[in-house]
Amino acid sequence: MELRHLRCFVAVAEELHFRRAAQMLSLTQPAVSHLISQLEGELNARLLDRSRQHVALTVAGKTMLKRAKKILSAVEDAIAEAALLGGAERSRLRIGFVEFTNLPFLGPVFHRLAEDHPDIEIESVELYTAEVIAALKERRIEVGIAILPITHPSFVVRPVIKGRWCVLMPATDVLASEKEISLASLAKRRLIFFARHINPPLYDWLVEQCVTAGFKPRVAYQSTQPPVATKMVQDGVGLFLISDYVVREVPDGLVLRPIKGFPEIQLAAVWRADNKSPALKTFLATLRKVTAAKAK
């Protein structure tokens, strides 16, 4: 049994979907199936009940998932600690992400790194998903936060947060009484988008969804800062289309309503599998602890 077997099993067990797990691990689906079969063969136990439409954990699988996650967590901690003790020189960690996304875990991660590992210097680089991929290939950053799906044989992918596309609007708006908002109902409304240069492919995708719904969006304002866009909603400039993790605290007088039928946005930490940087190992261990704590 190798760590890759455990990582593969955890990915499938958490997603309950072989294709999605394969995308997360940057492996082919047959390779994932082979690793799971090898693990089950070595354990002489069936861990997953699977068919074309359904994947479920067996009783043995549920127990194995708890154990495997503890083992992988302990290995990550040991690697990070040994790497730091092995060299006291100050190291730099370059992280690519879009600050506009207002990711709730980055602040606590950076704070803990500053407190526990002052030898690590964090350098943030403003990059959207396509730029993150290019920067990783060219080794201009050590890790990026990018939108899934990502498939590349040289990368390791760890999902960290997911969210829904929503509309931020005044509580007095006629649409505020709806549990979910249809995109078509925004056809004649003034809208606020994030500025296109922040993430051109995602901006264009959002416009395309509006066109598919039968209208060209009336973009009254393109914002580079979520608080500014929120203030624009309060001032009556328009309704703000954004993922719910970006606007974590909804001000009094406003409501956040999900858009019906829109896919979830899932973000992941992405790094090169061959990157053995001690600073990267420490960052990943800290990220795991912070996100695990938030999930409880």
C-alpha positions, -999 to +999 in steps of 0.1 A: +000+000+000+013+035-010+001+070-001-012+074-036-036+046-030-049+064+001-051+098-016-070+082-045-094+064-021-101+096-001-108+116-033-133+090-045-149+085-011-154+122-006-167+129-041-185+095-046-178+100-082-149+084-101-147+110-129-146+140-105-121+123-083-099+117-114-101+153-123-091+164-088-061+140-088-051+149-124-054+112-133-075+092-158-106+075-146-092+040-154-061+048-134-083+058-104-103+026-107-071+006-109-057+022-077-089+015-058-089-021-070-053-025-059-062-011-024-092-033-021-072-063-031-045-056-006-070-051+022-091-080+010-122-058+016-146-041-007-145-003+002-170+010-024-203-002-039-202+011-075-223+010-106-226+033-136-250+056-118-241+052-082-210+051-059-214+045-021-191+036+008-194+002+024-191-002+061-154-010+057-151+020+034-164+044+059-140+031+085-111+032+061-119+068+051-115+080+087-082+061+090-069+072+056-076+109+063-058+107+097-028+090+080-025+115+052-029+144+077-001+130+099+022+125+069+016+161+058+024+174+092+055+153+095+068+164+061+062+201+068+078+200+103+108+181+091+113+204+062+113+234+084+136+220+110+160+210+082+166+245+071+163+278+089+168+301+060+139+325+050+119+310+021+094+327-002+061+313-012+044+327-043+006+323-044-016+331-074-052+340-068-078+367-075-082+390-044-117+400-056-130+365-046-125+375-009-116+339+000-126+333+037-097+309+045-067+329+032-067+354+060-066+328+088-040+308+068-017+338+063-021+348+100-012+313+112+018+312+089+030+346+102+026+335+138+040+300+135+064+302+106+078+338+103+106+324+081+082+320+053+076+352+032+043+352+013+041+369-021+006+371-036+002+373-073-031+384-089-040+356-114-072+341-127-075+304-134-059+303-169-031+325-157-026+303-126-021+272-148+004+290-170+023+304-140+025+269-125+038+254-157+065+281-159+072+278-121+064+315-115+043+305-085+044+276-061+006+273-056-026+288-070-062+290-062-082+282-093-117+273-105-124+236-112-123+215-133-085+214-138-068+184-154-031+183-159-008+154-153+018+175-135-006+191-110-021+181-077-055+196-070-072+200-036-107+215-035-110+241-008-143+259-012-175+259-032-203+284-037-234+293-056-240+321-081-263+346-064-279+380-068-274+406-041-304+429-041-324+452-018-348+434+005-376+455-009-371+443-045-400+423-059-376+394-066-364+392-029-395+371-020-383+343-043-362+315-028-343+312-061-340+337-090-343+328-126-317+344-148-343+354-173-361+376-146-330+399-147-335+407-184-346+443-179-326+450-147-294+470-143-267+446-132-234+449-115-206+425-126-171+420-114-147+439-137-139+419-168-101+422-164-103+403-131-113+371-149-120+375-186-131+339-193-155+338-163-169+373-172-175+362-208-191+329-195-215+350-174-225+372-203-230+340-224-254+326-198-274+358-200-276+356-238-286+320-236-314+330-212-326+354-239-311+388-231-280+409-233-271+420-198-274+457-189-241+460-170-244+493-151-211+489-133-181+467-133-166+465-098-130+456-087-140+454-050-170+435-035-176+462-008-179+488-035-203+467-055-224+461-023-226+499-017-237+503-053-266+479-047-275+499-016-275+531-037-298+516-063-272+513-091-281+477-099-282+441-087-249+424-081-243+389-096-216+372-076-208+339-058-220+337-022-186+331-007-175+366-020-202+383+000-200+366+034-219+392+054-250+406+039-257+442+051-291+450+067-316+459+040-301+435+014-307+399+006-287+372-013-307+349-036-293+320-055-297+318-093-318+288-103-301+262-125-266+277-123-237+253-116-217+256-084-183+272-084-157+251-068-122+265-061-091+244-054-055+248-044-033+237-073+004+230-073+030+210-092+034+174-081+072+177-084+075+208-061+091+197-029+094+232-014+093+231+024+073+264+024+047+248+001+044+218+023+039+241+053+013+262+035-007+231+024-006+217+060-018+250+074-045+253+047-058+218+055-060+226+092-078+259+087-103+246+062-110+215+083-117+238+113-141+259+093-159+228+081-167+217+116 
